[in-house]
Amino acid sequence: MTSPAAESSSANAAVSGVLPVFQMPYHEDESIDFATLEREIDWLIEQGADGVVMAMVSETLRLTDAERRTVAECVCKKVGTRGSVVISVSAESSFAACEHARHAAAAGATALMAIPPVSVAVGEDALRRYYERILAATGLPLVVQDASGYVGRPMSIQFQANLLRDFPERVLFKPEATPIGPRLSALRDATNGRARILEGSGGVALVDSFRRGVVGTMPGAEILQAIIALWRALEAGNDQRAYELSLPISSLVAVQNSLDAFLAVEKYLLHRQGIFKNRVIRGPTGFNLDEETRREVDRLFDLLQTAVAGV
C-alpha cells in the first residue's frame, strides 16, 4: 500500500513540464460556455500539454464560488488520466481557501495552487498560517504562487524556503515577483536546489528560467504550440532553435503588460484560432484591445507561427 507521503511526492513530481492556464470562455451574457471550455481542454492536451491549470488568467477572481467548484469538476473530469490538473484555491480567508482545497481534491485535482489574499496586506506570520491551513486541508501538493508581479506584495525568499523545509514533499513554487531571474536563483540556492519551481511569465522569461532550474512552465493557452516547441528545444539543448522561438514569443508577451491585457490578447488569439466563439471578458476590466494593438498582435502572432513551422 502506498503511503500518503509517497503519494504526495509522486503527485509533486507530476506537476512539471508545460502546464497551460486555460482561459474561461463565456456566452454573450457572460455565463460560462462549458462546451467551449471542454473543447479548449481537449485542444490543449492534444497539442502536447502535460496538464492544465485553473488560475488567475482563468478569471478565478471573477467567478462565483459555485462557478469555481463547477469548473474544477468539469476540468478534472475532462482531463482524466491525460495529464495533471492544478486548481487555484486562493481566497480572501483561510476558511474559504480550505473549502476550495477540499473540493478540488474531491474533484480529482493533482495539485493545488494559491496566491495570498489580495484585499489585505498580511504579515508573514499570518501568511504562514494561511498556507499551513490549506496544506492541512488535503494531502495534495501546493504550488505557492507569488503573483506580486500582478497583485499583492512579494514574499521573502526565507519565508518560501522555510515552507519547503517544513513541508518538503508538499510545496512547490511559482515565483512571479520581479526581478524574476535573480529571485528564482535565490530561492533555488536558499533551498540547496530542492525547491521545485514553475515559471509563470507567459514565456518571456522561459529561457532564462529554464537555465536556472525550473521544472515546468505555466503559460497562457493562446500560443501553447510555440511554448511546447520552446520547452522541447531547451530540453534538447538546442540554443539556436530556442532563440528562434523565444524572441517572437517575448515580443508578443511584452504587449500583455497587465493581467487584463493577458486576458484580452489571449482571448483574441483563441478566437482567431477558432477555439473560442467570442472574446467576452467579465468586467470591469483595466485594458481594452484597441485596433492598433490588435494589428501588432496579429503581426507578431504571424511571425511566431512562421518560427514554429521552422520556415
BAFI-3210 file (N, C-alpha, C; in Angstrom, 3 decimals, decimal comma, padded with zeros to 6 digits):
// residues 311
n [1|2|3|4|5|6|7|8|9|10|11|12|13|14|15|16|17|18|19|20|21|22|23|24|25|26|27|28|29|30|31|32|33|34|35|36|37|38|39|40|41|42|43|44|45|46|47|48|49|50|51|52|53|54|55|56|57|58|59|60|61|62|63|64|65|66|67|68|69|70|71|72|73|74|75|76|77|78|79|80|81|82|83|84|85|86|87|88|89|90|91|92|93|94|95|96|97|98|99|100|101|102|103|104|105|106|107|108|109|110|111|112|113|114|115|116|117|118|119|120|121|122|123|124|125|126|127|128|129|130|131|132|133|134|135|136|137|138|139|140|141|142|143|144|145|146|147|148|149|150|151|152|153|154|155|156|157|158|159|160|161|162|163|164|165|166|167|168|169|170|171|172|173|174|175|176|177|178|179|180|181|182|183|184|185|186|187|188|189|190|191|192|193|194|195|196|197|198|199|200|201|202|203|204|205|206|207|208|209|210|211|212|213|214|215|216|217|218|219|220|221|222|223|224|225|226|227|228|229|230|231|232|233|234|235|236|237|238|239|240|241|242|243|244|245|246|247|248|249|250|251|252|253|254|255|256|257|258|259|260|261|262|263|264|265|266|267|268|269|270|271|272|273|274|275|276|277|278|279|280|281|282|283|284|285|286|287|288|289|290|291|292|293|294|295|296|297|298|299|300|301|302|303|304|305|306|307|308|309|310|311]
n.u [000,855|000,561|002,039|000,645|002,564|004,278|002,498|001,930|004,470|004,790|002,725|003,616|005,918|004,644|003,706|004,887|006,773|005,020|002,365|-000,410|-002,357|-005,711|-008,023|-011,129|-014,075|-016,951|-020,520|-022,396|-023,883|-022,294|-022,331|-020,822|-019,371|-019,520|-019,272|-017,446|-015,291|-014,661|-013,863|-011,600|-009,911|-009,491|-008,137|-005,790|-004,562|-004,271|-002,377|-000,104|000,245|001,244|-000,621|-003,191|-004,037|-005,990|-006,282|-005,296|-005,495|-007,550|-009,639|-010,408|-010,787|-013,006|-015,103|-017,996|-018,217|-019,606|-019,370|-016,594|-016,275|-017,795|-016,445|-013,931|-014,641|-015,541|-013,230|-011,339|-012,610|-012,691|-009,987|-009,073|-007,133|-005,208|-003,354|-001,915|-003,814|-004,019|-005,413|-006,402|-006,841|-007,039|-008,140|-009,893|-009,997|-008,683|-010,422|-012,233|-010,425|-009,591|-011,973|-012,255|-009,963|-010,463|-012,625|-011,480|-009,672|-011,470|-012,651|-010,701|-008,251|-004,748|-002,947|-002,803|-002,995|-002,085|-002,391|-001,537|-004,060|-005,667|-006,953|-006,072|-003,099|-001,097|001,047|004,022|003,697|000,917|000,472|001,870|000,257|-002,019|-001,160|-000,411|-002,869|-004,203|-002,568|-003,043|-005,647|-005,912|-004,197|-002,771|-000,164|000,989|001,187|002,871|002,155|003,671|002,349|003,022|003,950|001,711|-000,463|-000,697|001,927|005,507|006,755|009,113|012,298|013,270|010,951|009,636|011,542|011,490|008,931|009,249|011,174|009,689|007,596|008,483|007,728|005,490|005,305|005,530|006,725|005,796|007,259|006,706|007,479|009,363|012,904|012,519|014,391|016,830|015,574|014,464|016,762|017,783|015,888|016,217|018,902|018,713|017,388|019,055|018,839|016,593|014,012|011,135|010,391|008,199|007,778|006,260|005,867|004,503|006,074|008,018|010,238|011,182|013,418|015,626|014,740|014,573|017,244|017,977|016,877|014,089|011,250|009,091|006,612|004,018|002,253|000,116|-002,834|-002,922|-000,694|000,317|001,418|003,811|005,143|005,475|007,150|009,379|010,044|010,741|012,980|014,706|015,011|016,413|018,761|019,108|020,106|019,966|017,491|015,881|016,178|015,188|012,518|011,959|012,369|010,245|008,135|008,628|008,311|005,608|004,409|005,251|003,490|001,424|000,979|-000,268|-002,602|-005,220|-004,594|-003,341|-005,612|-007,223|-005,654|-005,036|-007,609|-008,397|-006,608|-007,252|-009,826|-009,288|-008,013|-010,094|-010,947|-012,356|-015,635|-016,112|-014,867|-015,400|-014,976|-015,339|-016,310|-015,605|-012,881|-009,375|-008,132|-008,392|-008,439|-007,245|-007,501|-005,019|-003,202|-004,224|-003,613|-000,835|-000,515|-001,496|000,481|002,768|001,954|001,724|004,420|005,414|004,104|005,352|007,941|007,533|006,870|009,298|010,198]
n.v [-001,206|002,206|004,917|007,976|010,041|009,194|009,189|011,918|012,867|011,689|012,922|015,526|015,401|015,014|017,455|019,168|020,138|021,402|023,278|024,662|027,563|027,604|029,592|031,271|030,635|032,458|032,789|035,244|036,522|036,466|034,159|031,004|029,198|026,064|024,036|025,074|025,379|022,694|021,912|023,548|022,431|019,837|020,572|021,737|019,543|017,827|019,167|018,624|019,359|018,897|018,867|020,860|024,118|025,851|029,106|032,522|033,733|032,301|033,688|033,349|035,090|036,447|034,765|033,172|031,416|029,024|028,677|028,337|025,857|024,209|024,489|023,429|020,745|020,048|020,357|018,613|016,165|016,180|016,219|013,866|010,951|011,997|013,933|016,282|018,168|021,302|023,211|026,421|027,625|029,928|032,465|035,025|034,451|032,087|030,054|029,921|029,291|026,759|025,363|025,448|023,970|021,390|020,696|020,696|018,579|016,447|016,507|015,521|016,749|017,135|018,731|021,701|025,301|028,505|031,976|034,671|036,296|039,125|041,419|042,416|043,381|041,141|040,111|038,011|035,989|035,633|034,955|032,596|030,945|030,890|029,395|027,022|026,100|025,556|023,496|021,606|020,938|019,081|016,255|016,960|018,216|021,636|024,530|027,335|030,479|033,408|036,104|038,734|040,249|040,987|041,242|042,076|041,680|041,010|037,812|036,953|035,416|033,771|033,132|031,467|029,436|028,382|027,266|025,139|023,682|022,770|021,431|019,345|017,480|018,505|021,126|023,372|025,984|029,070|031,634|034,999|037,503|040,486|041,174|038,488|036,395|036,633|036,335|033,835|032,257|032,847|031,630|028,977|028,580|029,092|026,895|024,841|023,790|022,178|023,128|022,881|024,548|026,536|028,247|031,366|033,459|033,775|033,041|034,838|034,919|032,370|031,001|031,965|031,245|028,471|027,767|028,345|026,363|025,583|023,371|023,290|025,060|027,513|028,685|030,911|029,927|030,539|030,503|027,951|025,886|027,016|027,454|024,843|023,855|025,465|024,648|021,970|022,388|023,592|021,510|019,775|021,093|022,783|025,619|027,449|026,912|027,424|030,209|031,150|030,755|031,948|034,698|035,883|035,018|036,429|039,060|039,107|038,491|040,695|042,689|042,213|043,559|043,560|041,936|042,052|042,697|040,362|038,688|039,854|039,724|036,992|035,850|037,020|035,798|033,103|033,163|033,938|031,614|029,874|028,507|029,743|031,169|033,830|036,939|037,566|039,075|039,159|042,120|044,756|045,827|046,562|047,016|047,470|045,982|047,786|048,872|049,345|048,024|045,462|044,941|044,849|042,633|040,660|040,747|039,938|037,427|036,082|036,079|034,451|032,036|031,394|030,967|028,740|026,855|026,586|027,880]
n.w [000,000|-000,871|000,823|002,271|002,167|000,125|-002,014|-002,181|-002,844|-005,343|-006,787|-006,584|-008,184|-010,589|-011,296|-013,545|-016,503|-019,363|-018,534|-019,276|-018,413|-018,541|-020,428|-019,642|-021,228|-022,273|-022,761|-024,634|-022,701|-020,519|-018,983|-018,200|-020,857|-021,181|-023,087|-024,927|-023,177|-022,618|-025,169|-025,442|-023,442|-024,488|-026,835|-025,820|-024,510|-026,672|-028,154|-026,787|-024,133|-020,721|-018,826|-017,245|-015,915|-013,569|-012,894|-012,195|-014,762|-015,687|-014,826|-012,145|-010,017|-010,761|-010,793|-009,350|-006,191|-006,520|-009,276|-009,517|-008,279|-009,964|-012,419|-011,724|-011,258|-013,834|-015,423|-014,226|-014,692|-017,496|-018,271|-017,074|-017,125|-018,709|-018,090|-015,700|-013,297|-012,015|-009,540|-008,655|-005,425|-004,085|-001,818|000,041|002,663|005,000|005,675|003,498|001,449|002,254|001,981|-000,823|-001,424|-000,366|-001,939|-004,515|-004,252|-003,882|-006,366|-007,991|-008,489|-009,240|-007,949|-005,861|-006,026|-004,775|-004,346|-002,096|000,010|-001,527|-000,762|001,602|003,232|004,591|007,279|007,490|009,384|009,560|006,908|006,743|008,395|006,809|004,531|005,842|006,792|004,389|003,392|005,376|004,886|002,825|001,327|-000,861|-003,094|-002,961|-004,843|-004,186|-004,944|-005,803|-006,827|-007,170|-009,240|-010,507|-008,658|-005,170|-002,634|-002,676|-001,557|000,955|000,285|002,319|003,724|001,884|001,625|004,210|004,288|002,492|003,854|006,047|004,868|002,970|000,961|-000,127|-001,072|-003,805|-006,022|-007,554|-008,571|-009,181|-008,616|-009,235|-009,593|-011,816|-012,603|-010,894|-008,352|-008,569|-008,725|-006,200|-004,527|-005,305|-004,479|-001,741|-000,884|-001,369|-003,910|-003,812|-004,134|-006,088|-008,868|-010,775|-013,826|-014,637|-016,520|-018,856|-020,884|-021,606|-019,958|-020,077|-021,216|-019,727|-017,167|-017,375|-017,515|-014,974|-013,546|-013,455|-013,155|-014,720|-016,718|-016,670|-018,897|-020,869|-022,748|-025,424|-027,176|-027,078|-028,654|-029,564|-027,129|-026,191|-028,208|-027,707|-025,090|-025,573|-027,210|-025,380|-023,535|-025,175|-025,479|-027,612|-028,542|-030,694|-031,931|-029,730|-029,346|-031,758|-031,388|-028,875|-029,146|-030,859|-029,207|-026,830|-027,726|-028,350|-025,881|-024,460|-025,140|-023,489|-020,762|-018,300|-016,036|-017,091|-019,711|-020,553|-020,470|-022,493|-024,879|-025,039|-025,248|-027,633|-029,463|-029,115|-030,091|-032,715|-033,589|-033,709|-031,463|-029,376|-029,312|-029,050|-027,608|-024,987|-021,847|-018,372|-016,818|-014,370|-016,495|-016,852|-019,229|-022,689|-025,861|-028,277|-031,729|-033,020|-031,366|-031,655|-034,350|-034,199|-032,523|-034,261|-036,286|-034,843|-033,963|-036,386|-037,184|-035,165|-035,709|-038,094|-037,135|-035,486|-037,391|-038,540|-040,792]
ca.u [000,000|001,351|001,822|000,235|003,741|004,744|001,521|002,133|005,726|004,547|001,926|004,522|006,749|003,805|003,463|006,097|006,587|004,237|001,043|-001,057|-003,501|-006,787|-008,876|-012,522|-014,975|-018,299|-021,540|-022,527|-024,470|-021,238|-022,387|-019,717|-019,628|-018,834|-018,931|-016,195|-014,254|-014,240|-013,116|-010,303|-009,108|-009,078|-007,166|-004,530|-003,965|-003,894|-001,154|001,031|000,360|001,402|-001,738|-003,774|-004,079|-007,039|-005,601|-005,759|-005,885|-008,850|-010,592|-010,936|-011,205|-014,275|-016,106|-018,631|-017,708|-020,265|-018,764|-015,251|-016,409|-018,281|-015,355|-012,926|-015,169|-015,582|-011,877|-010,747|-013,255|-012,335|-008,587|-008,985|-005,780|-004,353|-002,377|-002,112|-004,739|-003,700|-006,565|-006,164|-007,796|-006,844|-009,345|-009,627|-009,922|-008,171|-011,585|-012,724|-009,383|-009,643|-013,162|-011,898|-008,956|-011,119|-013,445|-010,589|-009,164|-012,567|-012,931|-009,660|-007,090|-003,418|-002,283|-003,466|-002,147|-002,718|-001,757|-002,025|-005,216|-005,300|-007,665|-005,428|-001,664|-000,856|002,428|004,438|003,132|-000,454|000,555|002,288|-000,927|-002,883|-000,678|-000,462|-004,247|-004,504|-001,850|-003,691|-006,994|-005,833|-002,858|-002,228|000,883|000,511|002,053|002,819|002,308|003,938|001,845|003,174|004,155|000,379|-001,227|-000,122|003,306|006,420|007,094|010,559|012,900|013,371|009,612|009,384|012,468|011,013|007,791|009,763|011,843|008,717|006,697|009,385|007,105|004,173|005,301|006,224|006,708|005,647|007,665|006,480|007,970|010,499|013,303|012,189|015,559|017,615|014,809|014,347|018,047|017,909|015,069|016,932|020,107|018,332|016,856|020,062|018,371|015,471|012,735|010,596|009,936|007,493|007,892|004,936|005,962|003,875|007,081|009,020|011,438|011,299|014,787|016,440|014,254|014,943|018,664|018,103|016,453|012,656|010,784|007,948|006,140|002,566|001,969|-001,274|-003,284|-003,079|000,473|000,848|002,258|005,135|005,762|005,901|008,323|010,490|010,410|011,444|014,297|015,521|015,349|017,383|019,970|019,202|020,021|019,543|016,039|015,252|016,112|014,285|011,162|011,774|012,322|008,872|007,288|008,847|007,720|004,155|004,041|005,533|002,286|000,493|001,705|-001,097|-003,453|-006,318|-004,036|-003,218|-006,947|-007,713|-004,867|-005,204|-008,934|-008,400|-005,904|-008,040|-010,926|-008,707|-007,690|-011,319|-011,222|-013,404|-016,659|-016,108|-013,763|-016,041|-014,301|-016,183|-015,793|-014,851|-011,519|-008,459|-007,444|-009,172|-007,579|-007,557|-007,250|-003,589|-002,580|-004,671|-002,837|000,513|-000,648|-001,604|001,788|003,667|001,474|002,100|005,857|005,613|003,683|006,426|009,057|007,148|006,933|010,696|010,403]
ca.v [000,000|003,430|005,833|009,321|010,851|008,768|009,660|013,357|013,050|011,319|013,990|016,670|015,211|015,081|018,854|019,568|020,257|022,539|023,218|025,937|028,080|027,754|030,783|030,973|031,096|032,852|033,170|036,699|037,043|036,292|032,857|030,158|028,339|024,825|023,267|025,629|025,054|021,311|021,902|024,143|021,455|018,818|021,204|021,897|018,222|017,279|019,839|018,088|019,859|017,874|019,049|022,202|024,860|026,849|030,120|033,903|034,022|031,645|034,627|032,822|036,183|036,988|033,707|032,906|030,191|027,883|028,500|027,768|024,430|023,513|024,476|022,465|019,406|019,857|020,234|017,360|015,063|016,236|015,819|012,450|010,419|012,504|014,898|016,843|019,294|022,154|024,081|027,528|027,646|031,213|033,121|036,126|033,905|030,721|029,164|029,729|028,597|025,350|024,795|025,232|022,908|020,087|020,408|020,356|017,226|015,516|016,514|014,781|017,568|016,599|019,655|022,973|026,490|029,610|033,258|035,224|037,193|040,359|042,585|042,869|043,110|040,420|039,816|036,652|035,032|035,350|034,275|031,234|030,215|030,713|028,256|025,823|025,600|024,957|022,230|020,667|020,617|017,906|015,694|017,287|019,240|023,010|025,496|028,645|031,432|034,818|036,781|040,166|040,965|041,434|041,681|041,753|042,039|039,864|037,011|036,863|034,135|032,956|032,623|030,340|028,360|027,771|026,412|023,900|022,945|022,151|020,598|019,043|016,698|019,062|022,507|023,824|027,443|029,797|032,994|035,991|038,815|040,951|040,583|037,064|035,532|036,620|035,810|032,401|031,682|032,995|030,583|027,713|028,480|029,068|025,556|023,880|023,179|021,251|023,741|022,623|025,885|026,647|029,569|031,877|034,773|033,738|032,607|035,866|034,617|030,924|030,550|032,282|030,470|027,071|027,615|028,478|025,112|025,329|022,034|023,419|026,400|027,675|029,784|031,026|028,886|031,023|030,178|026,745|025,147|027,636|027,229|023,444|023,748|026,091|023,774|020,815|022,853|023,791|020,189|019,172|021,908|023,394|027,058|028,180|026,752|028,089|031,652|031,392|030,758|032,813|036,124|036,308|034,810|037,543|040,272|039,015|038,562|042,050|043,500|041,867|044,124|043,536|040,756|042,239|042,640|038,930|038,179|040,371|039,216|035,545|035,529|037,405|034,792|031,878|033,396|033,915|030,237|029,097|027,765|030,491|031,751|035,282|037,444|038,159|039,084|039,775|043,393|045,774|045,483|047,703|047,048|047,167|045,725|048,744|048,380|049,358|046,921|044,221|044,728|044,431|041,254|039,821|040,667|039,137|036,040|035,515|035,814|033,309|030,856|031,080|030,409|027,379|025,986|026,429|028,460]
ca.w [000,000|-000,974|001,939|001,864|001,837|-001,187|-002,995|-002,333|-003,564|-006,738|-007,383|-006,655|-009,370|-011,781|-011,632|-014,250|-017,944|-019,863|-017,911|-019,603|-017,664|-019,523|-020,400|-019,366|-022,287|-021,854|-023,729|-024,724|-021,455|-019,516|-018,331|-018,668|-022,013|-020,822|-024,288|-025,436|-022,202|-022,841|-026,433|-025,157|-022,705|-025,465|-027,744|-025,094|-024,308|-027,980|-028,604|-026,063|-022,759|-019,694|-017,918|-017,333|-014,653|-013,345|-012,086|-012,337|-016,139|-015,862|-014,221|-010,889|-009,144|-011,269|-010,761|-008,067|-005,567|-007,162|-010,592|-009,328|-007,987|-011,157|-013,405|-011,260|-011,521|-015,284|-015,974|-013,738|-015,410|-018,909|-018,428|-016,716|-016,938|-019,793|-017,603|-014,371|-013,154|-010,871|-009,286|-007,733|-004,317|-003,405|-001,308|000,956|004,019|005,070|005,710|002,133|000,686|002,635|001,343|-002,230|-001,483|-000,166|-003,107|-005,624|-004,006|-004,139|-007,808|-008,674|-008,831|-008,959|-007,021|-005,610|-006,118|-004,049|-004,091|-000,832|-000,118|-002,226|-000,231|002,834|003,278|005,837|007,606|007,152|010,337|009,121|005,621|007,060|008,871|005,630|003,749|006,674|006,831|003,082|003,349|006,291|004,410|001,953|001,219|-002,175|-003,188|-003,078|-005,509|-003,532|-006,035|-005,525|-008,019|-006,924|-010,496|-010,933|-007,487|-003,878|-002,287|-002,781|-000,386|001,128|-000,067|003,522|004,014|000,994|001,983|005,453|003,950|001,912|004,934|006,918|004,059|001,855|-000,105|-000,403|-001,549|-004,998|-006,063|-008,814|-008,210|-010,233|-008,174|-010,026|-010,872|-011,776|-012,664|-009,659|-007,210|-008,785|-008,309|-004,749|-003,915|-005,571|-003,649|-000,326|-000,589|-001,838|-005,150|-003,584|-004,492|-007,428|-009,236|-012,050|-014,434|-014,925|-017,171|-020,166|-021,846|-021,856|-019,173|-020,011|-021,492|-018,554|-016,026|-017,588|-017,172|-013,517|-012,939|-013,279|-013,542|-015,607|-017,036|-016,708|-019,818|-021,290|-023,674|-026,802|-028,014|-026,458|-029,595|-029,563|-025,827|-026,155|-029,073|-026,994|-023,973|-026,140|-027,662|-024,183|-023,012|-026,082|-025,518|-028,942|-028,301|-031,895|-032,063|-028,591|-029,565|-032,890|-030,834|-027,708|-029,498|-031,163|-028,030|-025,906|-028,301|-028,232|-024,467|-023,979|-025,361|-022,425|-019,618|-017,099|-016,022|-018,039|-021,065|-020,849|-020,771|-023,768|-026,002|-025,121|-025,793|-029,044|-030,253|-029,080|-031,027|-034,061|-033,945|-033,800|-030,235|-028,693|-030,177|-028,875|-026,794|-023,816|-020,553|-017,344|-016,351|-015,113|-016,877|-016,913|-020,514|-023,877|-027,010|-029,322|-033,088|-033,353|-030,633|-032,289|-035,577|-033,796|-032,051|-035,455|-036,941|-034,015|-033,974|-037,690|-037,114|-034,287|-036,430|-039,038|-036,371|-035,052|-038,573|-038,907|-042,117]
c.u [000,884|001,018|001,359|001,414|004,264|003,801|001,702|003,396|005,558|003,752|002,754|005,354|005,943|003,523|004,743|005,803|005,789|002,796|000,316|-002,216|-004,618|-007,546|-010,327|-013,412|-016,372|-019,238|-021,637|-023,117|-023,531|-021,391|-021,313|-020,175|-018,868|-018,477|-017,615|-015,041|-013,746|-013,451|-011,718|-009,389|-008,613|-007,966|-005,800|-003,820|-003,486|-002,636|000,088|001,222|000,470|000,291|-002,282|-003,862|-005,280|-006,461|-006,116|-006,214|-007,151|-009,973|-011,191|-011,436|-012,544|-015,373|-016,767|-018,019|-018,320|-019,663|-017,370|-015,327|-016,832|-017,201|-014,293|-013,378|-015,130|-014,189|-011,202|-011,326|-012,793|-010,898|-008,423|-007,553|-004,798|-003,298|-002,713|-003,157|-004,386|-004,837|-006,183|-007,258|-007,684|-008,175|-008,928|-009,647|-009,363|-009,316|-012,068|-011,707|-009,395|-010,860|-012,882|-010,910|-009,594|-011,967|-012,581|-010,040|-010,233|-012,870|-011,866|-008,449|-005,795|-002,718|-003,121|-002,474|-002,856|-001,813|-002,227|-003,329|-004,781|-005,957|-007,031|-003,956|-001,344|000,644|002,750|003,923|001,718|-000,450|000,976|001,092|-001,896|-002,447|-000,698|-001,871|-004,642|-003,826|-002,521|-005,049|-007,023|-004,412|-002,176|-001,042|000,250|001,567|001,847|003,152|002,512|003,567|002,029|003,588|002,849|-000,421|-000,465|001,322|004,204|006,562|008,616|011,050|012,948|012,024|009,324|010,289|012,015|009,807|008,271|010,460|010,836|007,728|007,443|008,760|005,810|004,203|006,122|006,069|006,510|005,975|007,512|006,832|009,173|011,658|013,189|013,433|016,363|016,862|014,611|015,629|018,223|017,099|015,713|018,101|019,773|017,806|017,810|019,577|017,186|014,126|012,352|009,860|009,332|007,551|006,507|004,917|005,231|004,828|008,212|010,323|011,745|012,724|015,676|016,032|014,630|016,383|018,923|017,451|014,973|012,297|009,606|007,580|004,617|002,243|000,476|-001,591|-003,085|-001,915|001,132|001,769|003,680|005,858|006,263|007,141|009,555|010,961|011,197|012,845|015,225|015,937|016,439|018,698|020,198|019,007|019,521|018,041|015,318|015,121|015,251|012,842|010,970|011,694|010,928|007,903|007,395|008,226|006,213|003,708|004,255|004,351|001,331|001,098|000,859|-001,970|-004,587|-005,832|-003,814|-004,577|-007,396|-006,972|-005,050|-006,562|-009,033|-007,757|-006,612|-009,245|-010,421|-008,427|-008,909|-011,648|-012,355|-014,381|-016,655|-014,929|-014,263|-015,183|-015,259|-015,533|-016,110|-013,419|-010,678|-007,719|-008,426|-008,230|-007,974|-007,076|-005,765|-002,833|-002,968|-003,867|-001,414|000,502|-000,728|-000,257|002,737|003,249|001,838|003,596|006,147|005,203|004,733|007,604|008,758|007,267|008,362|011,023|011,464]
c.v [001,246|004,372|007,186|010,182|010,500|009,241|011,147|013,640|012,741|012,392|015,249|016,584|015,332|016,513|019,403|019,630|021,495|022,379|024,545|026,273|028,335|029,059|030,365|031,510|031,406|032,942|034,698|037,310|036,872|035,039|031,969|029,248|027,025|023,973|023,760|025,339|023,623|021,190|022,482|023,146|020,359|019,355|021,346|020,554|017,638|017,930|019,352|018,628|018,698|017,936|020,446|022,805|025,800|027,880|031,507|034,227|033,260|032,489|034,097|033,928|036,781|035,940|033,655|031,630|028,955|027,612|027,893|026,266|023,658|023,414|023,460|021,038|019,090|019,571|018,945|016,162|015,021|015,801|014,334|012,031|010,982|013,496|015,364|017,957|020,035|023,160|025,168|027,565|028,937|031,804|034,224|035,701|032,501|029,719|028,870|028,978|027,107|024,654|024,497|024,069|021,534|019,713|019,989|018,948|016,188|015,411|015,775|015,577|016,856|017,430|020,913|024,104|027,631|030,831|033,724|036,001|038,522|041,597|043,149|042,490|042,451|040,214|038,353|035,618|034,635|034,598|032,821|030,410|029,937|029,478|026,961|025,238|024,973|023,596|021,180|020,194|019,372|017,343|016,045|018,246|020,611|023,864|026,844|029,692|032,851|035,582|038,284|040,948|041,522|042,005|041,324|042,190|040,812|039,123|036,985|035,471|033,218|032,367|031,387|029,152|027,642|026,866|025,079|023,048|022,154|021,250|020,138|018,260|017,327|020,378|022,666|025,342|027,961|031,267|033,974|037,401|039,204|041,353|039,058|036,190|035,491|036,058|034,299|031,701|031,756|031,920|029,218|027,535|028,392|027,706|024,460|023,090|022,253|021,824|023,379|023,890|025,859|028,083|030,067|033,219|034,839|033,299|033,588|035,589|033,128|030,434|030,769|031,419|028,995|026,831|027,772|027,298|024,875|023,926|022,101|024,868|026,403|028,879|029,957|029,942|029,259|030,685|028,907|025,977|025,691|027,392|025,785|023,250|024,344|025,205|022,564|021,210|023,051|022,455|019,523|019,933|022,584|024,902|027,816|028,109|027,485|029,585|032,012|031,510|031,797|034,285|036,571|036,069|036,003|038,832|040,269|039,151|039,964|042,992|043,348|042,289|044,260|042,297|040,887|042,257|041,191|038,352|038,582|039,768|037,711|035,181|035,924|036,320|033,438|031,986|033,341|032,485|029,313|028,276|028,418|031,086|033,273|035,666|038,049|037,978|039,711|041,056|043,636|045,324|046,751|047,815|046,707|047,008|046,667|048,227|048,335|048,251|045,593|043,927|044,277|042,996|040,296|039,656|039,760|037,670|035,357|035,191|034,585|032,015|030,414|030,441|028,990|026,395|025,770|026,961|029,550]
c.w [000,000|000,181|001,436|001,462|000,457|-002,281|-003,250|-003,124|-005,035|-007,459|-007,557|-007,923|-010,653|-012,217|-012,257|-015,737|-018,307|-019,417|-018,166|-018,674|-018,669|-019,317|-020,186|-020,484|-021,739|-023,056|-023,724|-023,455|-020,259|-018,668|-018,959|-019,804|-021,790|-022,036|-024,881|-024,483|-022,413|-024,144|-026,239|-024,443|-023,643|-026,364|-027,066|-024,912|-025,634|-028,538|-027,864|-024,668|-021,785|-018,654|-018,107|-015,937|-014,665|-012,393|-012,444|-013,753|-016,524|-015,265|-012,922|-009,966|-009,559|-011,341|-009,389|-007,479|-006,218|-008,540|-010,480|-009,080|-009,241|-012,225|-013,001|-011,540|-013,018|-015,832|-015,504|-014,478|-016,862|-019,141|-018,129|-016,454|-017,959|-019,326|-016,203|-014,411|-011,870|-010,716|-008,285|-006,682|-003,512|-002,961|-000,348|002,416|003,947|005,030|004,294|001,277|000,998|002,044|-000,127|-002,351|-001,337|-001,371|-004,286|-005,472|-004,314|-005,628|-008,604|-009,079|-008,463|-007,884|-006,887|-005,849|-005,406|-004,014|-002,714|-001,044|-000,738|-001,630|001,034|002,772|004,614|006,048|007,363|008,142|009,920|007,798|005,811|007,517|007,728|004,834|004,555|006,707|005,500|002,969|004,234|005,781|003,538|002,017|-000,085|-002,086|-003,382|-003,764|-004,833|-004,588|-005,507|-006,785|-007,943|-008,162|-011,033|-009,768|-006,224|-003,711|-002,400|-001,452|-000,257|000,727|001,154|003,909|003,170|001,330|003,258|005,206|003,378|002,971|005,759|006,185|002,807|000,703|-000,609|-001,165|-002,827|-005,047|-007,491|-008,515|-009,377|-009,777|-009,024|-009,123|-010,834|-011,709|-011,383|-008,456|-007,347|-008,330|-006,799|-004,023|-004,113|-004,615|-002,163|000,098|-001,067|-003,058|-004,997|-004,021|-005,925|-007,848|-010,631|-012,532|-014,826|-015,620|-018,504|-021,260|-022,031|-021,103|-019,156|-020,250|-020,274|-017,366|-016,154|-017,154|-015,684|-012,792|-012,741|-013,758|-014,491|-015,832|-017,094|-017,582|-020,015|-022,306|-025,136|-027,716|-027,504|-027,394|-029,605|-028,250|-025,711|-027,014|-028,402|-025,849|-024,478|-026,619|-026,472|-023,580|-023,854|-026,132|-026,852|-028,805|-029,524|-032,068|-030,932|-028,829|-030,772|-032,407|-029,743|-028,079|-029,926|-030,012|-027,093|-026,424|-028,153|-026,782|-023,914|-024,176|-024,182|-021,081|-018,356|-017,162|-017,031|-019,484|-021,483|-021,241|-022,167|-024,949|-026,146|-025,708|-027,259|-029,900|-030,214|-030,012|-032,465|-034,526|-033,959|-032,561|-029,452|-029,711|-030,118|-027,997|-025,487|-022,567|-019,541|-016,839|-014,889|-015,398|-016,988|-018,224|-021,614|-025,058|-028,150|-030,678|-033,426|-032,618|-031,252|-033,548|-035,248|-033,284|-033,239|-036,148|-036,161|-033,990|-035,287|-037,725|-036,255|-034,970|-037,444|-038,320|-035,919|-036,212|-039,043|-040,281|-042,006]
res [m|t|s|p|a|a|e|s|s|s|a|n|a|a|v|s|g|v|l|p|v|f|q|m|p|y|h|e|d|e|s|i|d|f|a|t|l|e|r|e|i|d|w|l|i|e|q|g|a|d|g|v|v|m|a|m|v|s|e|t|l|r|l|t|d|a|e|r|r|t|v|a|e|c|v|c|k|k|v|g|t|r|g|s|v|v|i|s|v|s|a|e|s|s|f|a|a|c|e|h|a|r|h|a|a|a|a|g|a|t|a|l|m|a|i|p|p|v|s|v|a|v|g|e|d|a|l|r|r|y|y|e|r|i|l|a|a|t|g|l|p|l|v|v|q|d|a|s|g|y|v|g|r|p|m|s|i|q|f|q|a|n|l|l|r|d|f|p|e|r|v|l|f|k|p|e|a|t|p|i|g|p|r|l|s|a|l|r|d|a|t|n|g|r|a|r|i|l|e|g|s|g|g|v|a|l|v|d|s|f|r|r|g|v|v|g|t|m|p|g|a|e|i|l|q|a|i|i|a|l|w|r|a|l|e|a|g|n|d|q|r|a|y|e|l|s|l|p|i|s|s|l|v|a|v|q|n|s|l|d|a|f|l|a|v|e|k|y|l|l|h|r|q|g|i|f|k|n|r|v|i|r|g|p|t|g|f|n|l|d|e|e|t|r|r|e|v|d|r|l|f|d|l|l|q|t|a|v|a|g|v]
***
